[in-house]
Amino acid sequence: MIVASIGNLNFDIYLKVYELPGPDENVEALDLYTGGGGSAANFAVAIAKMGLSARFIGAVGEDPLGEISLRELRAEGVDVSFVKRVRGVRSGVVVVLVHPDGVKRMVSYRGANLGLTPADLTVDKFAGVKHIHLATGRTELILKAKEIAREIGASISVDGGTALARKGLEIVRAAVEGVDVVFMNHVEAQLVANAGDHKSAVEKLARELKVGELVVTLGPIGAVVFKNGRLLHVDAFKVNAVDTTGAGDCFAAAYITMYLRGRDLYERLLFANAAAAIKVTRPSARASPRYDEVVAFLESLGYKI
């Protein structure tokens, strides 16, 4: 079963800091590490670790960082045959400032990622694909992918992040109409809905968005899913967070894995919460768990999957 993801591929530079510098100030970093990033690429790695076939479609520059990023994806078993090379532009880079409690702040250089266009999304690149996941706020890519999904009979999910949420409800509504699963975190949901809390945001989006399933992650208090008039909340697992980077991508990959396996809403949220809980105890965006690790984690707590 092939799952294709569309969006960014970045080289991430992590600095662990207690505080952010002010103007003309310097702060000491507690730790430094690097690794692959980009939500769509993170999702692809997490899908591969779930035991499904992963295909990544995106763009990199013709530079050393691009080669490193592609090599890392290949090493994780991700098909990068259809990644576009953009001449004269650097590959994407993100600097991630991580507080010791795991909370992150990011500065992103999109670079070659912006070289991916709707014209690059052709049906032949999706041969054998069962599900398409878009981790991008670029509506032109979402709309083109929806056309391809309809043509090949694949299901589709969208995680547009803050970039899509900032475009407002009207644009979000048009972009995700007819999508099988839409992912947001609670901050994005409140931004799209122009609501002061996640409960009213979810209620409004449940009315406004014509999608199969709306999934909103709530950080340490879990996640909710709305489908066919039913709202389900599942609590998060209590863990000591080290780095939350990539937790949303890990959650989405775990959820889609269970979605494709035909599991019910509760099992999807439970499994995805467990996967994200494991991820945040590990540094870097790609430190998502394998399928059997999530199962073992749940079984250790008395759950059966």
C-alpha positions as CSV (number, residue, x, y, z in Angstrom):
1,M,0.0,0.0,0.0
2,I,1.6,3.2,-1.2
3,V,1.1,6.6,0.6
4,A,2.4,9.7,-1.2
5,S,3.1,12.9,0.7
6,I,3.5,16.3,-0.9
7,G,5.2,19.4,0.6
8,N,8.5,20.5,2.1
9,L,11.8,18.8,2.6
10,N,14.2,20.7,4.8
11,F,17.5,20.4,6.6
12,D,16.9,21.2,10.3
13,I,19.3,22.8,12.7
14,Y,18.3,22.5,16.3
15,L,19.6,24.7,19.1
16,K,18.4,24.0,22.7
17,V,18.1,27.3,24.6
18,Y,16.7,28.5,27.9
19,E,15.8,31.9,26.5
20,L,15.6,33.8,23.3
21,P,18.1,36.6,22.6
22,G,16.9,40.2,22.6
23,P,18.2,42.8,20.1
24,D,21.9,42.7,19.8
25,E,22.1,40.0,22.5
26,N,23.6,36.6,22.6
27,V,22.5,33.5,24.5
28,E,24.4,30.3,25.0
29,A,22.9,27.1,23.4
30,L,22.7,24.1,25.6
31,D,22.9,21.6,22.8
32,L,23.1,21.4,19.0
33,Y,21.9,18.7,16.6
34,T,20.8,18.5,13.0
35,G,18.5,16.3,11.0
36,G,16.0,16.0,8.2
37,G,12.8,18.0,8.4
38,G,9.9,19.4,6.5
39,S,6.4,18.3,7.4
40,A,5.7,16.2,4.3
41,A,9.1,14.5,4.5
42,N,8.6,13.9,8.2
43,F,5.2,12.3,7.4
44,A,6.8,10.1,4.8
45,V,9.4,8.8,7.2
46,A,6.7,8.2,9.8
47,I,4.6,6.3,7.3
48,A,7.6,4.1,6.3
49,K,8.1,3.3,10.0
50,M,4.5,2.3,10.2
51,G,5.2,-0.4,7.7
52,L,3.6,1.2,4.7
53,S,5.3,2.2,1.4
54,A,6.1,5.9,1.4
55,R,6.6,8.2,-1.6
56,F,7.7,11.8,-1.1
57,I,7.0,14.4,-3.8
58,G,8.7,17.8,-3.3
59,A,11.7,19.9,-4.4
60,V,15.3,20.4,-3.4
61,G,18.2,22.5,-4.6
62,E,21.2,21.1,-6.5
63,D,23.4,21.6,-3.4
64,P,25.0,19.4,-0.6
65,L,22.1,20.0,1.8
66,G,19.7,18.7,-0.8
67,E,21.8,15.6,-1.3
68,I,22.0,15.0,2.4
69,S,18.2,15.4,2.8
70,L,17.5,12.9,0.0
71,R,20.0,10.4,1.3
72,E,18.4,10.5,4.7
73,L,14.9,9.8,3.2
74,R,16.3,6.9,1.1
75,A,17.9,5.4,4.2
76,E,14.4,5.4,5.9
77,G,12.9,3.5,2.9
78,V,11.1,6.5,1.3
79,D,10.8,6.6,-2.5
80,V,12.3,9.9,-3.7
81,S,12.2,9.1,-7.4
82,F,9.9,12.1,-8.1
83,V,11.7,14.8,-6.1
84,K,12.3,17.9,-8.3
85,R,15.8,19.4,-8.5
86,V,15.7,23.2,-8.6
87,R,18.8,24.8,-10.1
88,G,20.2,28.0,-8.6
89,V,18.2,27.9,-5.4
90,R,19.3,26.5,-2.0
91,S,17.4,23.7,-0.4
92,G,15.1,24.5,2.5
93,V,16.6,25.1,5.9
94,V,14.9,25.5,9.3
95,V,16.5,26.7,12.5
96,V,14.6,25.2,15.4
97,L,15.0,26.8,18.9
98,V,14.0,24.2,21.5
99,H,13.4,25.0,25.1
100,P,14.3,22.3,27.6
101,D,10.6,21.6,28.2
102,G,10.3,20.6,24.5
103,V,8.5,23.7,23.2
104,K,9.9,24.9,19.9
105,R,10.2,28.0,17.8
106,M,11.2,27.9,14.2
107,V,12.7,30.1,11.5
108,S,12.2,28.7,8.0
109,Y,13.9,29.3,4.7
110,R,11.7,27.7,2.1
111,G,14.2,27.9,-0.8
112,A,13.8,25.2,-3.4
113,N,10.6,24.0,-1.8
114,L,8.8,26.8,-3.5
115,G,9.9,25.4,-6.8
116,L,7.3,22.6,-6.7
117,T,4.4,23.7,-8.8
118,P,1.0,22.1,-9.7
119,A,2.4,21.2,-13.1
120,D,4.9,18.9,-11.3
121,L,2.0,16.9,-9.9
122,T,1.2,14.5,-12.8
123,V,-0.8,11.3,-12.6
124,D,2.1,9.1,-13.5
125,K,3.9,10.1,-10.2
126,F,1.0,8.6,-8.3
127,A,0.9,5.2,-9.9
128,G,-0.2,2.6,-7.3
129,V,-0.9,5.3,-4.6
130,K,-3.7,4.5,-2.2
131,H,-3.6,7.7,-0.2
132,I,-2.3,11.2,-0.8
133,H,-1.2,13.5,2.1
134,L,-0.6,17.2,1.7
135,A,1.5,18.9,4.4
136,T,1.4,22.3,2.8
137,G,-0.4,25.6,3.0
138,R,-0.2,26.2,-0.7
139,T,-3.7,26.0,-2.0
140,E,-2.7,25.5,-5.6
141,L,-1.0,22.2,-4.7
142,I,-3.9,21.1,-2.6
143,L,-6.4,21.7,-5.4
144,K,-4.3,19.9,-8.0
145,A,-3.8,16.9,-5.7
146,K,-7.5,16.7,-5.1
147,E,-8.0,16.4,-8.9
148,I,-5.5,13.6,-9.0
149,A,-6.9,11.8,-6.0
150,R,-10.3,11.7,-7.7
151,E,-8.8,10.5,-11.0
152,I,-6.9,7.6,-9.4
153,G,-9.5,6.8,-6.7
154,A,-7.2,7.6,-3.8
155,S,-8.2,9.0,-0.4
156,I,-6.6,12.3,0.6
157,S,-5.7,14.2,3.7
158,V,-4.5,17.8,4.3
159,D,-2.4,19.3,7.1
160,G,-2.0,22.9,6.0
161,G,-0.3,24.2,9.1
162,T,-0.2,27.9,10.1
163,A,0.5,28.9,6.5
164,L,-3.0,27.7,5.4
165,A,-4.7,28.8,8.6
166,R,-3.5,32.4,8.2
167,K,-5.4,32.6,4.8
168,G,-8.7,32.6,6.6
169,L,-11.9,30.5,6.7
170,E,-13.1,31.2,3.2
171,I,-9.9,30.1,1.5
172,V,-9.5,27.1,3.9
173,R,-13.0,26.0,3.2
174,A,-12.5,26.1,-0.6
175,A,-9.1,24.3,-0.4
176,V,-10.2,21.4,1.8
177,E,-13.7,20.8,0.5
178,G,-14.2,17.1,-0.2
179,V,-11.0,16.1,1.5
180,D,-11.2,12.8,3.5
181,V,-9.2,13.9,6.6
182,V,-8.1,17.4,7.6
183,F,-5.6,17.9,10.4
184,M,-5.1,21.0,12.5
185,N,-3.6,21.8,15.8
186,H,-5.7,23.9,18.3
187,V,-3.9,27.1,17.5
188,E,-4.6,26.7,13.8
189,A,-8.2,25.8,14.4
190,Q,-8.7,28.9,16.5
191,L,-7.0,31.0,13.9
192,V,-9.2,29.7,11.0
193,A,-12.4,29.9,13.0
194,N,-11.5,33.3,14.6
195,A,-12.4,31.7,17.9
196,G,-11.1,32.3,21.4
197,D,-10.9,28.6,22.5
198,H,-10.5,25.2,20.8
199,K,-14.0,24.0,21.7
200,S,-15.8,26.8,19.9
201,A,-13.3,26.6,17.1
202,V,-14.0,22.9,16.5
203,E,-17.7,23.5,16.7
204,K,-17.6,26.2,14.1
205,L,-15.2,24.4,11.7
206,A,-17.4,21.2,12.0
207,R,-20.2,23.3,10.6
208,E,-18.2,25.2,8.0
209,L,-15.9,22.6,6.5
210,K,-17.3,20.1,4.1
211,V,-14.8,17.3,4.9
212,G,-14.9,13.6,5.8
213,E,-13.1,14.0,9.1
214,L,-11.8,17.0,11.0
215,V,-9.0,16.1,13.4
216,V,-7.7,18.7,15.8
217,T,-4.7,18.0,18.1
218,L,-4.8,19.6,21.5
219,G,-1.2,19.1,22.8
220,P,-1.0,17.7,26.3
221,I,-4.8,17.2,26.5
222,G,-5.1,14.9,23.5
223,A,-7.0,15.2,20.3
224,V,-10.5,15.4,18.9
225,V,-12.1,14.1,15.7
226,F,-15.4,15.3,14.2
227,K,-17.2,13.0,11.7
228,N,-20.8,12.7,10.6
229,G,-22.1,14.8,13.5
230,R,-20.1,12.9,16.1
231,L,-17.3,14.5,18.1
232,L,-14.9,12.2,19.9
233,H,-12.1,13.3,22.3
234,V,-9.2,11.0,23.4
235,D,-6.8,12.1,26.1
236,A,-3.1,12.4,25.5
237,F,-0.5,10.2,27.3
238,K,1.6,11.8,30.1
239,V,5.2,11.8,29.1
240,N,8.3,14.1,29.7
241,A,8.6,16.0,26.4
242,V,12.1,16.6,25.1
243,D,11.4,18.0,21.6
244,T,7.9,18.5,20.1
245,T,9.2,19.1,16.6
246,G,7.5,16.8,14.1
247,A,5.0,15.5,16.6
248,G,2.1,16.6,14.5
249,D,3.5,14.9,11.4
250,C,4.0,11.7,13.4
251,F,0.4,11.9,14.7
252,A,-1.0,12.4,11.2
253,A,1.0,9.4,9.9
254,A,-0.1,7.2,12.7
255,Y,-3.8,8.3,12.2
256,I,-3.7,7.7,8.5
257,T,-2.1,4.3,9.0
258,M,-5.1,3.3,11.2
259,Y,-7.5,5.0,8.8
260,L,-6.2,2.9,5.9
261,R,-6.3,-0.2,8.1
262,G,-10.1,0.4,8.6
263,R,-9.8,1.0,12.4
264,D,-12.6,3.0,14.1
265,L,-12.2,6.7,15.2
266,Y,-11.3,5.8,18.8
267,E,-8.5,3.4,17.7
268,R,-7.2,6.0,15.3
269,L,-6.9,8.8,17.9
270,L,-5.6,6.4,20.6
271,F,-2.9,5.1,18.3
272,A,-2.0,8.5,17.0
273,N,-1.8,10.0,20.5
274,A,0.5,7.1,21.5
275,A,2.8,7.6,18.5
276,A,3.1,11.3,19.2
277,A,3.7,10.7,22.9
278,I,6.7,8.5,22.0
279,K,8.0,11.0,19.5
280,V,8.1,14.0,21.9
281,T,10.4,12.0,24.2
282,R,13.1,12.0,21.5
283,P,15.0,14.8,19.8
284,S,14.5,15.8,16.1
285,A,11.6,15.8,13.8
286,R,12.1,12.3,12.4
287,A,12.3,10.4,15.7
288,S,8.9,8.9,15.1
289,P,8.3,5.4,16.4
290,R,7.8,2.2,14.4
291,Y,4.4,0.5,14.4
292,D,5.4,-2.3,16.8
293,E,6.8,0.3,19.2
294,V,3.4,2.0,19.4
295,V,1.7,-1.3,19.9
296,A,4.1,-2.3,22.7
297,F,3.6,1.1,24.3
298,L,-0.1,0.7,24.3
299,E,0.0,-2.9,25.5
300,S,2.3,-1.8,28.4
301,L,-0.6,0.5,29.5
302,G,-3.2,-2.2,29.2
303,Y,-4.6,-1.3,25.7
304,K,-5.2,-3.8,22.9
305,I,-4.7,-2.8,19.3
